[in-house]
């Protein structure tokens, strides 16, 4: 699910710098939906990596996501001021390729199944 949603939007983001206003709107909505669909799967995956710390992991993920979004917006704004908005569009077109790092995620099939004490 993580691979499909993150890398599935890569071709759409690659088209964004070359689209007119109408298609930019359509592509932006599709990219947003695709990336947003990965977030619950990533969050559950992280919660399974650290069992018993559901609240901590959720807080870290939401805090990290909002914090990095703010920092990224500031950096891209600075780049847009120094160059052009088209250059920023071209940079953002390649950002979903960072999703290739998902290949380094640990495999959940190799972990032993933990049964909580409440279930027993």
C-alpha positions as CSV (number, residue, x, y, z in Angstrom):
1,X,0.0,0.0,0.0
2,X,2.8,2.4,0.9
3,X,4.7,1.7,-2.3
4,X,1.6,2.1,-4.5
5,X,0.3,5.3,-3.0
6,X,3.6,7.1,-2.8
7,X,5.2,6.0,-6.1
8,X,1.9,5.9,-7.9
9,X,1.7,9.7,-7.7
10,X,5.2,10.1,-9.2
11,X,4.1,10.2,-12.9
12,X,1.3,12.7,-11.9
13,X,3.8,15.0,-10.2
14,X,6.2,14.8,-13.1
15,X,3.4,16.3,-15.3
16,X,2.6,19.2,-13.0
17,X,5.2,21.7,-14.3
18,X,3.9,21.3,-17.8
19,X,0.2,21.4,-17.2
20,X,-2.1,24.4,-17.6
21,X,-4.2,25.8,-14.8
22,X,-7.1,23.3,-15.2
23,X,-4.9,20.2,-15.3
24,X,-2.7,21.5,-12.5
25,X,-5.8,21.6,-10.3
26,X,-6.9,18.1,-11.3
27,X,-3.4,16.7,-10.9
28,X,-2.9,18.4,-7.5
29,X,-6.2,16.8,-6.2
30,X,-5.2,13.4,-7.4
31,X,-1.7,13.7,-6.0
32,X,-3.1,14.9,-2.6
33,X,-5.5,12.0,-2.4
34,X,-2.8,9.5,-3.3
35,X,-0.3,10.8,-0.8
36,X,-3.0,11.1,1.9
37,X,-4.0,7.5,1.4
38,X,-0.6,6.3,2.4
39,X,-0.5,8.1,5.8
40,X,-2.8,5.7,7.7
41,X,-0.8,2.7,6.5
42,X,2.5,4.3,7.4
43,X,1.2,5.2,10.8
44,X,-0.1,1.7,11.6
45,X,3.2,0.2,10.3
46,X,5.1,2.5,12.7
47,X,2.8,1.6,15.6
48,X,3.4,-2.1,15.0
49,X,7.2,-1.5,15.0
50,X,6.9,0.0,18.6
51,X,4.1,-2.0,20.3
52,X,2.5,-0.5,23.4
53,X,3.4,3.1,22.4
54,X,0.5,3.9,20.1
55,X,0.0,7.4,21.4
56,X,3.7,8.3,21.3
57,X,4.1,7.1,17.7
58,X,0.9,9.0,16.6
59,X,2.1,12.2,18.3
60,X,5.5,11.9,16.8
61,X,4.2,11.3,13.3
62,X,1.7,14.1,13.3
63,X,4.2,16.5,14.9
64,X,6.9,15.5,12.5
65,X,4.6,15.8,9.5
66,X,3.4,19.3,10.4
67,X,6.9,20.5,11.4
68,X,8.5,19.2,8.2
69,X,5.7,20.7,6.1
70,X,6.3,24.1,7.7
71,X,10.0,23.9,7.2
72,X,9.6,22.7,3.6
73,X,7.2,25.5,2.8
74,X,9.7,28.1,4.1
75,X,12.6,26.5,2.1
76,X,10.6,26.3,-1.1
77,X,9.4,29.9,-0.6
78,X,13.0,31.1,-0.3
79,X,13.9,29.1,-3.4
80,X,10.9,30.6,-5.3
81,X,12.0,34.1,-4.3
82,X,15.5,33.5,-5.5
83,X,14.6,31.7,-8.8
84,X,11.1,31.2,-10.0
85,X,7.9,29.4,-9.1
86,X,8.4,27.1,-12.2
87,X,11.7,26.0,-10.7
88,X,10.0,25.1,-7.5
89,X,7.4,23.1,-9.4
90,X,10.2,21.2,-11.1
91,X,11.8,20.4,-7.7
92,X,8.5,19.3,-6.2
93,X,7.9,17.0,-9.2
94,X,10.7,14.8,-8.0
95,X,9.9,14.8,-4.3
96,X,7.7,11.6,-4.4
97,X,10.8,9.8,-5.6
98,X,11.9,9.9,-2.0
99,X,9.3,7.2,-1.5
100,X,11.9,4.8,-2.9
101,X,13.4,4.9,0.6
102,X,10.4,2.7,1.6
103,X,12.5,-0.2,0.3
104,X,14.6,0.1,3.4
105,X,11.6,-0.4,5.7
106,X,11.9,-3.6,7.8
107,X,9.8,-6.6,6.8
108,X,6.9,-7.3,9.2
109,X,6.8,-11.0,8.1
110,X,10.1,-11.6,10.0
111,X,8.8,-10.3,13.3
112,X,7.4,-12.8,15.8
113,X,3.7,-12.3,16.6
114,X,3.2,-10.7,20.0
115,X,-0.1,-11.4,21.8
116,X,-1.0,-8.8,24.4
117,X,-1.9,-9.8,27.9
118,X,-5.5,-8.6,27.5
119,X,-6.1,-11.1,24.7
120,X,-4.7,-14.1,26.7
